[in-house]
Amino acid sequence: MTAPIELYYWPTPNGKKITIALEEMGLPYTIHPVNIGAGDQFKPEFLAIAPNNRMPAITDPEGPDGNPVSIFESGAILQYLARKTGLFSGATERDRIAVEQWLMWQMGGVGPMAGQAHHFLTYAPSMDPPHDLPYAKDRYKREVGRLYGVLDKQLAKHRYAAGDFLSIADFAIWPWAMGWQGQQQTLDDKPNFKRWLDELAARPAFVKGAAVGAELRSATTTDRKAQEILFKR
């Protein structure tokens, strides 16, 4: 029997990438909540496996050569799990190149830009004192819209992000893209993007993976202590 993956997790888009992947791959896992609003990410035992104090991170008791391995950075975790299982990374070298391109596109573009858009549109105006910065709000909202337009064009040609096969690139992009309303985006001019969002939202593994830890979320927009920890450290 496969030993469960130890997943250090909080229900954010980056965390959901991994629960979705684990569900799609059929790998057993155990959740260790890392309450980022309470500062758990700064605890020494977490920093020992995730030195950048960001979740998610995993420990696989059955790592390379059967020995345990710990991994941080969601993209690196997805690539590791794909290699471990032989799933969702493409069947050919060209497929694998496409998957890596779109995975890096998410890691370097959609994640950071959507995260900043959400911060300046939702969190910053609710802080004490409020930070309502029209330039920042417009800059990040526009860039997220541009990125989703790029994906819409790709999805006009292919069923999924990297081609006509489901991959870890989809696992990485979808949890961020599902926040399009909070990022003040529209789907009216992105029919292919909308089709992809809806198709993945109907997959049982996406539903189950995205729901993991939903009860753990707190109202960060009104929790001043959490804001101090998240945004000022």
C-alpha positions, 0 to 999 in steps of 0.5 A: 500500500502506498504511504500517504503524501504529507501535505502542508496546506491551506485552502488558497489557489496554490494549495488547491493545485495540489489537492486537485492533483492528488485527487486526479492521480489517486494518491492518498494524502494527509492534510497538515493545516498551515494557518497562514493567517495565524502565522503557522508558516513561520514556525521552525518545523514548517520552515525546515521543509519550506524555507520560503515560508509559503505553503503548500509543501509536501513530504513523500515518505516514499520518495526517490529510491524509497527514501523520504523527500520534502518539496516546496513550491507548488510547481515543483510539487506538481512536476514531482507528482507527475514524474512519480505517477507517470501521469498528466505531464504529456505522452511525448517530449513535445507534449511535455514541453507544452505542459512545462511552458503553460505551468511556468506561464501560471507560476510566473504570470497568472499566480503573481498577477491575479494575487496582486489584483485580488490584494489591491482590489479586495484586501488593501481597501479594507485594511486599517488604514485603507489603501485604495490605490487606483493605479495598482488596481487598474494595473493588475486587473488589466494584466490579469485580463490580458493573461486570460485573453492569452489562455482563451486563444490557446483554448480556441485551438485545444481542449486543455491548456497544454493541448488536447490532454489534461495536465498539471498545467490545468491543475495549476491554472484553474484554481487561480482562474476560478477567482475571475470575479474577485479579480474583476474580470469578464467571461463575455469575450472569452468563450473558450476560457469559460468552456474550460472553467466549466468543464474542469469544475464538473470533474469529480476530482476537481470538485473534491480537491477544491473543497478540501479545507473549505471550513478552515478559511477565515474572513481575512478582509476583517481580521486585523491580526491576520492582515498584519501577519499576511501583509506586513511580515 
